[in-house]
Every structure is written in C-alpha cells, then in structure tokens.
Amino acid sequence: MLTVMGSTGTRAVQEGVSTHSSQRENESAAERTLLIEALSDLHNLLEEYAPAWYTEEHHRKAESALRASREH
C-alpha cells in the first residue's frame, strides 16, 4: 500500500514499509505451510505405527490442530 504524503522522501519510506510488511507476511505464510506439513507428516507416522504411548488424547489433539490449520 502506498500512502502519498507531501514529499518524495516520505513516499519512499511508505513504499519501503509496505514492501517489508508484505515480505514478512509471505515469509510467515511459508513458515506456517512448513509447520503444517511437518505436523501432518508426524501425525501420519504416529497413526501408522501407533506407539504404545500414543494415546487417544494425543490423536484428538493432533486431529484438532490439523483441522484448525486447514480452516485458516
């Protein structure tokens, strides 16, 4: 977003802030995608191998987290 103020210097600062903000949002989205993929992979492994310590409560928490991540 570009906000035109009264001078060229202010305009340049506003452009820089907008670009930086957009880059941070893109990086955050990429990081979030990686986290969701990692959680999904771990969930699949736990479901497949079902270690003795993997309880129904763990299963529900993982399912809930994955479901919430897909809704966003």
PyMOL commands that set and color helices and strands:
alter all, ss='L'
color gray80, all
select helices_A, chain A and resi 8-49+56-71
alter helices_A, ss='H'
color red, helices_A
deselect
rebuild
show_as cartoon
